[in-house]
Amino acid sequence: MTKITPSIPKGSRDFNAETLYKRQFILNTIQATYELFGFEPIETPTMEKLDILTGKYGEEGDKLLFKVLNSGDYLAKANAEAIDARNSAKATRSISEKGLRYDLTVPFARYVAQHRNDITFPFKRYQMQPVWRADRPQKGRYREFYQCDADVIGTNSLIAEFEFLQIYDHVFRKLGIRGYEIKLNNRKILAGIAEAIGTSEKFTDLTVAIDKLDKVGVEGVQKELANRGFDPTQQDAISQILGITGCNEDRLKAIEALIGDTEIGQQGIAEMRELLELLEAVTVNKDKIGVDITLARGLTYYTGTIFEVKVPESGIGSISGGGRYDDLTSMFGLNDVSGVGISFGLDRIYDVMEILSLWPERLKRRSPTKILVTYMDDAVKSNVIDFMEKLRFNGINAEMYLEKTKLGKQFKYANDKGIPIVVVIGSEEVSKGKFQMKFMESGQQQELEPAYIINALKRL
């Protein structure tokens, strides 16, 4: 038999118990917050039909879709002409009808359209599942990763956006992440910019180029704009807009002056001001929230408010993002339904907390087992098993060392797993009717009756 070197695909990871407990802490925090704000859970399949996924993420996003080959002899029904001509797009359509989901928003829009008669609108849902992107793996960027989404669909009210800003504040306080920054913009403002400089027909090209600002800088954006057909005057106007600074109101005034009286741009500015006014009435840390005209969010389905969250000191990219979309469900036959949502990136939040050492002390060394019961002698095996049954009946997470061996080896096992308490049951302990209970961290040891041990552990 050929030996296979054990490995996993690039951009994916194995997780040990310690990592999973930390990830679960993040998931539980986000889930509890979503439910606090009235969101309910759904799940959608790992795979979606390719025609559901394609065309929703822009040209860059479509390139990152993982396609799934059709079952059986997929080449038998392949487009031979396309294969011979090396036309990958046509060939792919003939051999692949499904793909792994790229995000949770498009599957959600499909779900809403498909189940519209069973949904009460406005519909508030959360969804926490893995997604896949054929991206180049690097620090903070994986091919398989978890998203934690929440969306409100069926309302135009900016109170929905306002509540998402409250959710951000609540989640990050609970996680202990203090140095976060929330960037806000509105795609209508960007559309107003495109109209003001005479490039409305190139709106998508504009947003894709601006979205690369953090990666390539202003000069890189100018080159990208030139490659997409923007003339030097238009490039200069966009660069001037990207350089706007000041407080939130100063930025809005500056952009308002530059885009003039374009109707869609003015709508975007009005929505931004309304959202900022709503924040004045609550205790959300408003210093963390800033208007950023350079924020574009490359996904093509956004139409209004857009969000992005970063923790600059971590060196990790955005840990959350989202925005309003007015036209997404219309692609699936459900018209005139506006929605807005955000997505927390579990994996990047984990990386931030790891880099900045933000984990609660209880998570740094944790085992689900609260007590290890030793086994050294066949003569007391039935006593050990009986005690184990009583522990578990009382809801105490317990395990028995599975082989009779020296006590020192069993103590080492408990230490290695982070089990806090060991109960020693030997012939002498059985004859006395009292077992030895040892607290591993302090080394303290007590001789106690089994019933007393159980009652004490129930209170811990």
N, C-alpha and C positions, 0 to 999 in steps of 0.2 A: 504494500500500500504506500502510495506517495505521501511523504510527510508534508504537512501544510504549516507554514509559519503563522502562528496566531496573530491577527491584526484586525483592525477595523477601518472602514473607509475614512478618508480625510474629511475633516469637518464634522465628525461625529465623536461621541465620547462614551466611555463606561462610567458609571457612578457607583461609588462605594456607599456604605450605610451612612457614614458621617456627612457626606455630601448631600445625600438624599434627605436627611433630617433638616439640613440647612435650606435646601430648596423647598421642602414642605413648609418650613416656617414662612418663607416668602409667599408661597401659594396660599397658605391659610390666612395670612394678613390681607392679601388682596381680595380673596374670596369673602372674608368677613366684612370688608369695607364695601364691596359691591352690594352685598345683601343688606348692609346698613342703609344703603341708598335706594333699596327697592328693586334691584336687578335679580333676575332669575336665570338659572343655568340652562344651556342647551349643549349638544354635541353634534358635530357633522362628520361624515366619513373622511378617512385619510385621503382617499382618492376622489376626484371630481372629474366629470367629463371635460376634455380639453377645450371644447367650445365654450364651456362655462368660464374657464380660467383665462384663455387668451384674449388679448385686446383690452384688458382691464388695468394693466400695470405699466403701460407705456412700452416703447421698444426695448428699453434696457431690461425691464422686468420680465418681458416675454422670453428673453434669452436665458433667463435663470430658472425657467420651469423645468422640473424633472418630469420627463415623459415615461409612461409605463407601456411596454410592448403589449400588443394584443395577445390573448391566450392562444395556445395551439401553434399551428404552423403559420405564423404571422407573415412570412415571406410569400406564401402562396397567394395572398390577396394584395401584395405590395404593388405599387405603381412602378412597373418595370421601366417605363419610359423616364420617369422622374429619377429613378436610381441610376440609370445609364447616363443621364444628363447631369448627375450629381446635384440635383435640385433637392436640397435637404428639406425645405419646407413642404413641398408636395409629397416627397417620399415619407416624411414623418406622419402626415395626415392619413396615409394609407396603411401604416403599420402600428399606429398608436392612437387610441381613442380616449385614453385617460391620462391623468397626471396627478402628482402629489400636490396637495394644496400649498399655495405660495404664501397665503395669509389666511386670516379667519373672516375678513370683512366680505370678500366676494362670496364665499360659501354661505355666509349669513344672509346676504342679499338674495341669493338663490333660495335659501330656506324660507325667507319671509314671503317671497313671491309664490313659492310652491305650497305653503301652508297658510296663505292669507286668510282663509275662511275660519281657521282655528285660533287666530291670534287676536288679542285685544290691543288696540292701538290707543295711545302710543305704547309701543312694545319696548320694554327694557330688558335686555338679556346680557348675561356674561358668558364667556366661553374660554376655557383654559386648556389648550391642546397643542401638540407639536406641529410645526410647519417645516417646509423644506425649500431650500433655494440652492441652485447650482452655482454658488458664488465661490470666489477664491478664499479659502480659509485663512484667517489671520487673527491677531489679538482681538478678542471681543466679537468676532464674526465667525459663525458656524454654518454648516450646511443643514444641520438638523437642530432646531431650537424651539423653545416653548414661547408661545404668546399668551397673554392674559388679557383678553378683550372685553370691553363693555360698550354697548351701543344703545342709543335711543332712536327708534325709527317711528315716523308717523307724526312728527311735529316740527314746526319751524322755530319754536321758541328758543331764544338764546339762554334761557334758564338751564337748558340741557348742558350747554357749554360751560356755564357758570358752575354747575354741580360737578362737572368733570374736574375743574380747577380745585374745587373743595376735596374731591377724591384724591387728587395728587397730594395735597397738603396732608390729608389724613394718613395715607399709606406711608409716605416718607417719614412722617413723625413716628409712626408705629415701628418702622424698620430702623429708625435711628439715623437716617440719612439726612444730614443737615445742609450740606453744601450743594444742593440741587438748584438748577436754574430752569425756569419754564419760558420758552420762547413762544410768542404768539404772532400770527399774521392772518391775513384773509386773502384767499385766492381772488376775490373780487378786486382787491387793491392791485394785485398783480395783473389782472385782466385790464384794469384801468391804465396801468403803466403801458401795457402793450398797445392799447388803443391810442394813448397820448403820443406815443412815438411812431405811430403808423404801422404797427406790426401785429394787429389783432389776429391775422391769419397764421401767425407763428407763435401763438400763445404757448402751446405745448413745448416748442423748442426753447422758448424763453425760460419756462419753469425748470426744464431739464438742465439747462445751462447754469441757472442761478443755484440750483440744488447742489451743484458740485463746488460751491464757493469754499466750504471748509476744507475740501480735499486739495483743490488746485489754486486757490487764491484768486485775487481780482484779475491778474494777468491771464491765468488759466481760463477764467470765465470769458474774458474778451476773445481769446483764441477759439473757445468753443462757440461763441456767438458768431465769430467770423466764419467758422466752418459751416454754420447753419444759415448763412446768408444775410446776417445783419450787417448793415453798412457802418462805416466809422462813426458817423453822427449818432446813430442809434446805440452803438457800443458805448460811446462817451456818455450819453444820457443815462444808460443803465448803470454805468460805473458811478456816476454822480449820485444816483438813487441808492446804490449799495453802500455809499459812504455816509449816509445820514446817521447822525448820533444825537444824544440828548435824552431827556426823560421821555416817558411814553407819550405825553401830550405834545412835546416839542417834535417828536418824530412824526406824529400824525399830522401836525400842522405843516411840516416841511414837505411831506409826501403829497398832502392836499394841494399845496401850491404848485408842485411840479406836474401833477396829473390833470390840473385844471378842473373843468366841469364835466368830465366823463361820467355818465350816469352810473355805470357799474362800479367805477372806482369810488365814487361818493357813497354808494351803498355799503361798500366794504369798510370805509372809514367810519360811517355811522354805526355799523354793527360792532366794530372794535370799541368805539367809545361807549356804547351801551353795555358791553360786557365788562369794561373796566369800571363803569359806574356801579354795576351790580356788586362788584367786589368790595366797594367802599363800605357796604353794610355789614360785612362779616369779618371774622378774626383771622382769615387766611393771611399768611405771610406775603403781603403784596410786594415786598422788596424782591421776592424770588421771581416775579412775573414781569417780563419785559416784551414790549413790541419790537419785533425784529423783521424789518422789511426784506431782509435777505433770505428768510425762511420760505421755502417753496414747496417742500414735500413732493418728490418727483412723481408719485402715483397720480395718474390722470383723472381719477374719479372724484377728487376733492373739488368742491365748488365754493366753499365759504371759509369759516374759521379753520385754522390749522394750528396744531400744537406740536411742540418737541421739547423733550426734557433731557438735560445732560448734567453730569456731575464733573465739572472741569478738572478738579484735583485728582480724579481717578485715572485720567488718560484714556478712558473708555468713551466710545461714541454715544449716540443717543440711547437712552434706556427706556424711553416711552415716546409715543407720537400718536397722531390721529388728526381728525378733522371732520368737517361737515361735507356730506355728499347728497346732491339733490336728484341725480339722474341714474343712480346705480341700479335700482330695481326695475327701471323702465326697460333695461336690456332683457329682462326676463318677463316682460308683459305687464308689470305693475307700475302704472304711471302716477306722477304727482305725489310721490311719497318721499319726504325728506328725512334724512337721518344724520346722526353725528356719533362718533365713537372715538375711543382711545385704546391703545394697546401697550401694556407693560411687557418689556422683554425680560422674562425670568432669568435667562442665562447671563445677560449683561448686568442685571441688578445683583446677581450672585457674584459676578466678577468684581463689581464695585465694592460690595461689602467685604469680600475677601481681601482686596487690595488695601482698603482703609481700616481693616480689622474692626468691623462694626457688629460682629456677631454677639448676641447675648451669651453670658458666661455658661448658661445651662446647655448651650448647643455645642460647646467646644469639645466636650467629650461625653457622648451620650450613647446609651444602649437601651433598647426597649425592655431588657431584662432588669428587674429591680433586685432580684435575689437569686443567687446560685446555691443549690443544695448539693453538698458533696456526697460522693458514693465511693467508699473504700472497702466495703466488706459485704459479701453476699448475704451474710446473716441478718443485715439490717436493710436489705434492698426493699423488702415489702414495706418497712416503716418509711423509707424515703419516698416511695411511690405514693403511699397514703398521704404523707405530708404535702407532697406536690399537688395532689388532687384537691386538698383543702385550700391551698394557696390560690389555685386557679379558680376554684369555686367562688372565692371571695374577691375575685377580680384583680389579683396580684400577679403581675408578669413575673414568671419564675421559670427557671430551667434547672434540670438535674444534669450533673456531669455524667456523660453516657458510659464511661468506662471506669472500673475501679482502679485507682492509681494513687500515688503518693499525694498527700495533702498539699505539699508545696507546688506541685504541678497544677492542681486545681485552683489554688490561689493565684498563680500566674495567669491562668486562663481568665479569671475574673478581672484581674488588673488590665490585661491586654484588651479586653472587651469593654472596659469601663463599667463593669457591674459593681454597684456600690456596696452590696451586702452579701456575705457568704454565711450560710448556716451549716454547721458541722454536725453530722449525725453518725455516731459510731455506736458500738455495742455498749460502751460505758454510758453514753448519753441516753440510750434507749432504756437501760436499766434504771437510771435516775429519773426518767420522765422529763428531763430538761435538755435542751439543745444549746450548742454554742453559737451565738450570733456575733459575727465580726463585721465592723464597719471598716471597709478597706482603706478609705482615705486617712482616717485618724488612727487606725490600728486598735481602736477600742473594742473590747470583747466582753460579752455578757452571757451568763448561763440562765436561760429563760424557758418557761413552759411553752409548748407549741401554740396553745391558744393565745397566750400573751403575745407571742411573736406575730401571729396573724393579726390580732387587733392593733398592735403597734404599727405594722406595715400598712394597714388600711388607712391610718391617719396621716401617713407620709405623703 
